Structure formats: C-alpha cells, structure tokens
C-alpha cells in the first residue's frame, strides 16, 4: 500500500525543501518507487536543490489545467533511480488550485508509487490545508528557535484536526554549542513542548549550503547533516534506529 507523506513547516527558511528532496533520493535508492511533489506553487525550488532545473520540461500546472496527462509532467533522471519529480509551476497562483485537482493527482500517484512525498508550502495556507487532508503521515520541520517551534505546534494541531494519523518532527540546524550553553532549545525541549515523536535531528552544517547551491544531494556528502538525513530516511522506511542522546554534550552527538 502506498504512503502519502506531507512535509511541512510553520515558517520558511527551516530547510524543509532540502530535507524533502534528500529523503526522496534516499527512498528511491532503497527501491521504494517514490514521487516527490513540489506544491510550493509559484516558488519552485526542489528542481534546483536536485540540480534538475535544466531538465524539467513540464510541471504540475500542465496537469492541473489538463494540458498533459500525469506521465508527461513527471521528471526523472538517471542520477536518482526510483525518484520521480513533479515540479511546481512558477506562475500559478496557489489560490487557483482546487482540492479536487489535488485529490485526483494523489489518487493517480497512489496507483503507481510506493511513497508520495509532498513538499507543502511553508505556513498554513490553502494548499497546505488541502494536502494534509490526503496525507497518511505528516512530518513537520522546525529549527530550535522559539518562533519556529511555536509555528510547528500550530501545524501539528492542524494535521491532527485533519486526521493525519502519524505525525513526526525533524529538528534542523541545531547548533550544539548554543544548546550546551542553554541559548538554543534542545531536541528534548522541543519534543516535550510539541508532544510529538522526533524523526531525527540535523546539525547546522555549511555543507548543506554548498550542496544546495550546486545541486548536489546532501545525502551523498561526507558530513554530519548528510549522515543525519540518511538515518532519518531509514526511520521513514521502518528501520528501528535509536535517536542520539538528545541532551548530551558529548562530541559524538550526531554520529549515534
């Protein structure tokens, strides 16, 4: 049975799209036929993150407006076996998307893919609201700041109200030194505030910026953030991997 997973965030700039793209790569490589759906209508970015901006020919606007069938708006590339990208249109107003259009898309994808990852737009607008109504699982990305965690809490409550049965949190851009000094919230603090299981913790890593700007997958880089993302993908696939000590001050926090 296919799984529809919505990846969301309460605010922009928390790394949601980078996480969605890299999870899609890992799941596809693990022989889970994966569709990565960019629903950030008007602000397409996943193709750049994947280095596919010159490869994408068609987009979801062509499907929603019935100019093309689903198979013609799917972008594949030999660099990412098992992964199909459905790019967002750059000139579509999110207000123009009808819930029945999105429902039809998800139904068609369920028939062909094992996992459908939906990169929802940041915030709690109408596209996010329509997406979570179709989701089996929800992943909320936050950074360890009070404002981001507050927004994540709102997103999680909306997911629960929409009937999303399984909900998880990814803490991104954690700075261990600030956490150790009590300046930045720890993952344990965040888990207690949100009352939601953690899917993983990703440290702040300069490599993430380099990879994003060069279209290189972070999960292929030898860095702490890439390692954390690979472990998160294993948890998504159902592998029981323990989280690192969430309040530890030991050097090896992100290698557990």
C-alpha positions as CSV (number, residue, x, y, z in Angstrom):
1,X,0.0,0.0,0.0
2,X,1.3,3.4,-0.9
3,X,2.1,6.1,1.7
4,X,1.4,9.8,1.3
5,X,3.7,11.9,3.5
6,X,3.3,15.6,3.7
7,X,6.5,17.5,4.7
8,X,5.6,20.9,6.2
9,X,6.8,23.8,8.3
10,X,5.2,26.6,10.1
11,X,7.6,29.1,8.5
12,X,10.0,29.4,5.7
13,X,13.8,29.1,5.9
14,X,13.9,26.0,8.1
15,X,15.3,23.6,5.4
16,X,12.0,21.8,4.6
17,X,12.6,21.6,0.8
18,X,16.2,20.4,1.2
19,X,15.0,17.7,3.6
20,X,12.2,16.6,1.3
21,X,14.5,16.4,-1.7
22,X,17.1,14.3,0.1
23,X,14.5,12.0,1.6
24,X,13.1,11.4,-1.8
25,X,16.6,10.5,-3.1
26,X,17.2,8.0,-0.3
27,X,13.8,6.3,-0.6
28,X,14.1,6.0,-4.3
29,X,17.6,4.4,-3.9
30,X,16.1,2.0,-1.4
31,X,13.8,0.6,-4.1
32,X,10.8,2.5,-2.9
33,X,9.3,3.9,-6.0
34,X,9.0,7.5,-4.9
35,X,7.1,10.5,-6.2
36,X,8.3,13.9,-5.0
37,X,5.6,16.5,-5.4
38,X,6.5,20.2,-5.2
39,X,3.4,22.1,-4.1
40,X,5.1,25.4,-3.5
41,X,3.1,26.8,-6.4
42,X,4.8,29.9,-7.9
43,X,8.0,29.4,-6.0
44,X,9.6,26.2,-7.5
45,X,12.8,25.2,-5.7
46,X,13.2,21.4,-5.5
47,X,14.4,21.2,-9.1
48,X,17.3,23.5,-8.2
49,X,18.1,21.5,-5.0
50,X,18.3,18.4,-7.1
51,X,20.3,20.0,-9.9
52,X,17.4,19.4,-12.3
53,X,16.5,23.0,-13.2
54,X,17.6,22.4,-16.8
55,X,16.0,19.0,-17.1
56,X,12.4,19.9,-16.1
57,X,10.3,20.4,-19.2
58,X,6.8,20.3,-17.8
59,X,5.2,21.0,-14.5
60,X,2.1,20.4,-12.3
61,X,0.3,23.4,-13.8
62,X,0.2,21.4,-17.1
63,X,-1.5,18.6,-15.3
64,X,-3.9,20.7,-13.2
65,X,-5.1,22.6,-16.2
66,X,-5.4,19.3,-18.2
67,X,-2.9,20.2,-20.9
68,X,-1.0,17.0,-20.2
69,X,-1.5,13.6,-18.6
70,X,0.4,12.7,-15.4
71,X,3.1,10.7,-17.0
72,X,4.1,13.7,-19.2
73,X,4.7,16.0,-16.2
74,X,7.0,13.6,-14.4
75,X,10.7,14.4,-14.5
76,X,13.2,11.5,-14.0
77,X,16.9,11.5,-14.1
78,X,19.5,8.6,-14.1
79,X,21.2,10.3,-11.2
80,X,18.2,9.5,-9.0
81,X,17.0,6.0,-9.6
82,X,13.5,5.3,-8.3
83,X,12.7,9.0,-7.9
84,X,10.1,10.9,-9.9
85,X,9.9,14.7,-9.6
86,X,6.6,16.6,-10.1
87,X,7.8,20.2,-10.3
88,X,5.7,23.1,-9.3
89,X,4.6,25.7,-11.8
90,X,6.3,29.1,-11.4
91,X,3.4,31.2,-12.5
92,X,0.4,29.6,-10.8
93,X,-1.5,31.3,-8.0
94,X,-2.0,28.9,-5.1
95,X,-5.5,30.2,-4.7
96,X,-6.3,28.7,-8.1
97,X,-5.6,25.2,-7.0
98,X,-8.9,23.3,-6.3
99,X,-8.9,20.5,-3.7
100,X,-10.4,18.1,-6.2
101,X,-7.4,18.6,-8.5
102,X,-5.0,17.7,-5.8
103,X,-7.1,14.7,-4.8
104,X,-7.1,13.4,-8.4
105,X,-3.3,13.8,-8.5
106,X,-2.8,11.9,-5.3
107,X,-5.1,9.1,-6.4
108,X,-3.2,8.6,-9.6
109,X,0.1,8.7,-7.8
110,X,-1.0,6.1,-5.3
111,X,-1.6,3.7,-8.2
112,X,2.0,3.9,-9.4
113,X,4.2,4.8,-6.5
114,X,5.1,3.3,-3.1
115,X,5.8,6.6,-1.4
116,X,4.4,10.1,-2.3
117,X,6.4,12.8,-0.6
118,X,4.5,16.2,-0.8
119,X,6.6,19.3,-0.1
120,X,3.9,21.6,1.1
121,X,4.4,25.4,1.1
122,X,5.6,26.9,4.3
123,X,2.8,28.1,6.6
124,X,-0.8,27.1,6.9
125,X,-2.4,28.4,3.7
126,X,-5.0,26.7,1.5
127,X,-2.6,24.4,-0.4
128,X,-1.2,23.1,2.9
129,X,-4.8,22.6,4.2
130,X,-5.7,20.6,1.0
131,X,-2.6,18.5,1.2
132,X,-3.0,17.3,4.8
133,X,-6.5,16.1,4.1
134,X,-4.9,13.5,1.8
135,X,-2.0,12.5,3.9
136,X,-1.3,9.3,5.8
137,X,1.7,10.8,7.6
138,X,2.9,14.3,8.4
139,X,6.5,15.5,9.0
140,X,7.0,18.9,10.4
141,X,10.4,20.6,10.1
142,X,11.5,23.1,12.7
143,X,14.6,24.8,13.9
144,X,15.4,25.1,17.6
145,X,14.1,28.7,17.9
146,X,11.0,29.7,20.0
147,X,9.2,31.2,17.0
148,X,9.8,28.2,14.7
149,X,8.7,25.8,17.4
150,X,5.5,27.8,18.1
151,X,4.7,27.7,14.4
152,X,5.4,24.0,14.2
153,X,3.0,23.5,17.1
154,X,0.2,25.2,15.1
155,X,1.0,23.0,12.0
156,X,0.9,19.8,14.1
157,X,-2.5,20.7,15.6
158,X,-3.9,21.4,12.1
159,X,-2.6,18.0,11.0
160,X,-4.2,16.3,13.9
161,X,-7.5,18.0,13.2
162,X,-7.4,16.9,9.6
163,X,-7.0,13.3,10.6
164,X,-3.3,12.8,9.8
165,X,-2.7,9.6,11.9
166,X,1.1,9.6,12.2
167,X,2.9,12.9,12.9
168,X,6.6,13.5,13.5
169,X,9.1,16.3,13.9
170,X,12.5,16.9,12.4
171,X,14.7,19.4,14.2
172,X,17.1,21.1,11.7
173,X,20.1,23.4,12.1
174,X,20.9,22.5,15.7
175,X,24.0,24.2,17.0
176,X,25.4,22.1,19.7
177,X,27.4,24.8,21.4
178,X,24.4,27.1,21.8
179,X,22.3,24.2,23.0
180,X,25.0,23.3,25.6
181,X,25.1,26.8,26.8
182,X,21.3,26.9,27.2
183,X,20.9,29.5,24.5
184,X,19.2,27.2,21.9
185,X,16.4,24.8,22.7
186,X,17.5,21.2,22.8
187,X,15.7,18.4,20.9
188,X,14.3,17.1,24.2
189,X,12.9,20.5,25.0
190,X,11.2,20.6,21.6
191,X,9.8,17.1,21.9
192,X,8.3,18.0,25.3
193,X,6.8,21.2,24.0
194,X,5.3,19.7,20.9
195,X,4.3,16.3,22.4
196,X,5.3,14.6,19.1
197,X,7.9,12.0,18.3
198,X,11.2,13.1,16.8
199,X,12.0,11.6,13.4
200,X,15.5,13.0,13.6
201,X,17.9,15.8,14.4
202,X,20.1,17.5,11.8
203,X,23.0,19.7,12.9
204,X,23.8,23.0,11.3
205,X,26.3,22.2,8.6
206,X,28.0,24.5,6.0
207,X,28.0,21.6,3.6
208,X,24.2,21.9,3.3
209,X,24.6,25.4,1.8
210,X,27.3,24.2,-0.6
211,X,25.2,21.2,-1.8
212,X,22.0,23.3,-2.2
213,X,23.8,25.9,-4.3
214,X,25.5,23.3,-6.5
215,X,22.6,20.9,-6.9
216,X,24.5,18.1,-5.2
217,X,22.5,15.8,-2.9
218,X,23.4,16.4,0.8
219,X,22.9,12.7,1.5
220,X,25.9,11.9,-0.8
221,X,28.2,14.2,1.1
222,X,30.5,13.1,3.9
223,X,29.2,15.4,6.5
224,X,27.1,15.3,9.7
225,X,24.0,16.6,8.1
226,X,24.1,14.1,5.3
227,X,24.6,11.3,7.8
228,X,21.6,12.5,9.9
229,X,19.4,12.6,6.8
230,X,20.4,9.1,5.8
231,X,19.4,7.8,9.2
232,X,16.1,9.7,9.0
233,X,15.3,8.0,5.7
234,X,16.0,4.7,7.3
235,X,13.5,5.5,10.0
236,X,10.9,6.5,7.4
237,X,11.4,3.1,5.8
238,X,10.7,1.5,9.1
239,X,14.2,0.7,10.4
240,X,14.3,1.0,14.2
241,X,17.2,3.3,14.8
242,X,17.6,5.0,18.1
243,X,18.0,8.7,18.3
244,X,21.2,10.2,19.7
245,X,21.2,11.4,23.3
246,X,19.0,14.5,22.9
247,X,20.6,16.5,25.7
248,X,24.1,15.1,25.5
249,X,27.1,17.4,25.4
250,X,29.4,14.7,24.1
251,X,31.2,15.4,20.8
252,X,29.7,12.4,19.0
253,X,26.1,13.6,19.4
254,X,25.2,13.3,15.7
255,X,27.0,10.2,15.0
256,X,24.9,7.9,17.1
